[in-house]
Amino acid sequence: MSKKKILAYNILDYEKEFIPQWQAKHPEVQVDFNQVELHDDTVELAKGYDGIDYRQRSKLSDGPELYKKLHKYGIQQLALRSAGVDSCNLKWAKENGLTITNVPSYSPEAVAEMTLTHAMNLLRHIPQFQSRIQKNDYIVTGLRSKEIPQLTVGIIGVGRIGSTVARIFHDLGATVLGNDLKENDDLRDILTYTTKEDIYQKADLITMHVYMSEDNYHMVGKPQFDQMKPTTLFINCSRGPVVDTDALINALEDKQLAGAGLDVIENETQIFNQTFEGQPDIPLKAYTKLKSFDNVFLTPHVAFYTDIAVENMVKQSLDDTLALITGKHTDHEIALG
């Protein structure tokens, strides 16, 4: 009996070590990998394979032909090494018999820790102090901080990650408000569920933990920023397009916000995981603008980037791939409607 064959697209250097670890426990499977994204010009690499595994933030294709080709090659699944599935067109996948899986919980702690990192940097005015220090200005006037027990923290999206964030801030003494499509009774001792509007109006710190979908596109824009207090700190460690970047920049310029922490941003694939060292500018002008604010804390989509999270993303996606290509099911299958 021939081995099942899996092709993993776009394996990055920091993911490579986990492929042989997984394969050592599954000698009946051959896993090959490359360092290119899955798009129309690379889909033919999938010929001859039983299963496909990939991770990328750019769309697979602007049309259905890629999905038709995968179906023609006998591929019946796509396993994403990420929680977000917005790179894949679920309608076209369904039409071509593809089952989609993701890794919904590679490490809630990793993203929650990064959220706390952003919160602490903003709360303690670290970007402003660093800006002053760079100019040899060591005056502290105007940058006195509040402490966490003084804060009302609002969490938009109280799933695996959002609930972990809620527990952290509750344990540190904050009052925690939450909003989610589905309320979890187990969390009622650490947070109060309320409306988004109530959070926008009351919270001292607002943090986003929602998935990306058409419904969530620009969930936070000018109308939402207008409701926030000028002392509010705003954090997005979820997905870039849930926040209207231009509206955020305008809110910062108009001092409608006290500061912002961003691990993600719209159109981030233009710059993230690339270097522009020695070049006078970067392609994403909005990011250049955000870097100019001394009350903005930025990281390049690395909230997930821990040993545990990366290992879980690689190995779980391969587990899901193997399950599906051997006629089994996995709890990580995405409902395609």
N, C-alpha and C positions, 0 to 999 in steps of 0.2 A: 504494500500500500504506500503510495507516494505521500510525501509530507505536504501538509497544508502550508501555503505561502502567504505571508503578510508583507505588504510594502508600507513603510512609515515615511510619509512625506515630511520634509522640512524639519528634520531632526537637528536641533541646534547643538553646539559644542557641549553645553552644560547638560544636555539630555542623553548624550551618547553612552555614558557609563551604565545606564540602567537597562539598555537593550540586552547586552550579554547576560546581565544578572537575571532578567526575566527569561531569556531563552534557555539558560542553564536548567531552569525548572520545567521547561517545556521542550524537551529534545525532539518531540514529534512535530515541531513547527519550525519552519525556516522564516526568519525575519530579516528582511533587507531594508535599508533606509537610504535616503538621499538628503540633500540640503536645499532642495528647490520646493517652492510652493506648488500646490495643486491648482492648476489653471488650465485653460483651453490648450495652451502650447505644451503642457507637461502631462496631460491626462493619459496619453498613449503609454507612458511608463507603467501604467497599471495593468497592461495586458499580461496575462499569464499568472496573475495573482488571484488568490481567493478572498483576501480581505485588505481593506485600506484604512490606514490610521493617519491622521494629520492634525496639525495645529497652525493656525494663522489668523490674522485679524482682517485681512483683505478678503473680499468676496471671491468665491470659487470662479464664478462666471456671471456675465451679464445676460446670458441666454441659457436655454435648456439643453443645448447640444452636449455639454460636458456630462450631464446626468444621463443622457441617452447613450453616450459612448460607454460609460461605466456599466450600464445595464447590458449593453451589447457584449462587453467583455466578461459578463457573468458575475460582476460584482453586485452583491445584494445588501451591502451595509457601508456606512462611513462612520468611523469612530473618531470623535474629536478629543484631543488631549487638552480640553479646557471646559469650563462651565458654560461659557457663551457659545451659542450655535448660530449667531447672526451672519456668519460667513457663508452659511449654507442656505439655499432656497428650499424650504421645507416642502413647498407645493410641488416643485419640480422633482424633488427627491421621491415624494410619494408616488407621483405619476410614473416614475421609472423603477418602482419596486425596491427602493433603498431604505433600509432601516437606519436611523440616525441615533447614535449614542453620544453622551457627553460624560465628563467627570464632574458631577455637581458639587462634590465636597472634597476637593483635593487637600485643602487645609484652611478651614474657616479661621483658625488661629492666626495663620500668616497674614491674611488680609486685615483681620481685627487688630493685630499688633501694629500694622502700618497705619491704620486709621488712628490709633492712639498716638503713634509717632507724629503724624500730621497735627493732631489736636494739641499735643504738648508743645510743639514748635510754634504753633499759632498762639496758643494761650500764654506762653512765656515770652512772646515777641522775639523769638530767636532770629527770624529773618531781618527784623529791624535792627536788632543789636549787631548782627553780623555786618549789615550795611554801614552802621556807624563805625564799627571797629575798622573796617576796610579804609575808612577815611580818617583814622586815628582820632575819632570822636568817642570818648568814653563817658559821656553824660548819660544818665539814666532817666532823666526827667521825661515824663509823658508816657513811659512804658511800664508802669506798674501793672502787675498781673492779678487776675482773679485766681482763686483756687477751685479745684474741681467740685468740692461740695457746695460751692456757690452757684453752680451751673445747672441749667435745665438743658439736657441734651435730647435732641429730636432725631429719630432714626426713621428714614424712609426706606421701607423694605426690611422686614424683620424675619428673614429666613435663617439659613444656617450661619451666614456671616453676620447679619444684622443682630441676631440674638446673642452671638458671642460678643459683639461690641456692646450690646446692652448690659450683659453681665459684668463686663469690665468696668464700665462707667458706674453701674450700680454699686459694685464693690468698692469703688473709689469715692463713693458718697454723693454722686450726682443724682438729681431727679431726672428720670428717663421717660420720655414720651416715644411712642412708636406708632407707625402706620403700616398696614399690610392688607392685601386682599383677603388673607385668611388669618384670623386671630388665633393665637396659641395660648390656651388656658394655663399651660405650664409656666408661662412668662409673666403672669399677672402679678406675681409677688415682687417683680423687679422693674416693671414698667407699666405705664398707663397707655392703653390704646386710645387714639384720638384721630381726628381728621388731619389731612395734610395741611389744610389752611390753619388749623390750630397750632401745628408745629411751626409753620412759617412765621406766625405772629408771636409765638411765645418763647421759642427755643433760643438759647444763647449760642448753641453750637448745633448745626444741622449736618448730618452725614448721610450720604446716599449709598444704598446697598440693594439696588434693584437690577434685574436682568435687562438685557437690551431686546426691545421688540418695537414694532411700529407704534404700539400704544404708548410706549415709554419714551419715544423720540421727543427731545426737548421738553421733557416733563417739568423741568425747572427753567424758566425764562424770565422775561421782564415782569409779567404779572406776579410771579412768585417772589422775585427779588424785591419788588415794590412792597410786599407785605412784611418783609423781614425788618428787624430793628437795625439801626446803624451800628450797633455793637455786636451783631451776629457774626460768628465765624462759620464758614461754609466749607465742607469737605466732600470730594467725590473720589472714592476709590472703587467705583463700580465699573461703568462703561462711559466713555466720553460723550457719545451722542445723547445721553439722557439730560445733558445740560447744554443750553444754548450759549456757546462760548462768547459770542458778541454781546449778549445780554449780561453775562457775567463780567466781562471787561468794562462795560458801561456802568454796572453797579459799583465796581471797584473805583472807577474814575470819579463817579458822583458821590463816593463815600457812603453809599447805601449799605455797605458791608464793612466790617472791621478787618476782614482778611479772608483768604481762601487757601485751601490745601488741595492739590490736584495730583493724583497718580495717573489719571487718564484724561484724554482730551479728544475732541472731534478731529478726524483726519490725522491721527497720531502716527499712522503707518508711514507718513511722509518723512518722519524724523526718528522715531523710536527704533532702537537697535541698529542705528547707523551713526557714523561719526562725520562731523563737518569741521573737524579741527583744522585750523589754519585758514578756513574760509570766512569771508566777511559777514555772511548771513546764512540763514537756514530757510528751507522752502515754506515752512509753516509760520506765516507772519503773526498769527494770533499768539503763538508761543513766545515769539520775540517780545511781544507786548506784555505778556504775563510775566516774563522774566524781569521786566523793568520795574515792577511793583515791589516795594520793600515789605509789603505785608502779605505776600504770596509765597507759599512753600510748595515746591515742585519736585516730583520724582517721576522717572520715565517708565510707567507701567511695570513696576517691580513689586507690587504688594504681594503677589503670588510667589516671589522668587526666594524660596527657602529650600533647604535640602529635602525636607519632608514633602513639601508641596510638589516639587518637580518630580521626585520619585513616584509619588502617588499618581500624578498626571500620566506619566509614561506607562507605568505598570497596569493601572486600572484600565486605560484605553486599550491596551493589548489584551487584557483579560476579556473585555467586552467583545473585541474583535474575534477572539478565539471562540467565545461562546456562540456568537452568531453564525460563524462559518462552519460550525459543527452541529448546527440545528438546534441550539439551545436558546434561551432567552436571558436577558439581564435586566435588572431593576433600573438601568440607566437609559433605557430606550425612550426617545422623545416622541410624544404623541404628535402625529402628523395631521390630525383632524379627520 
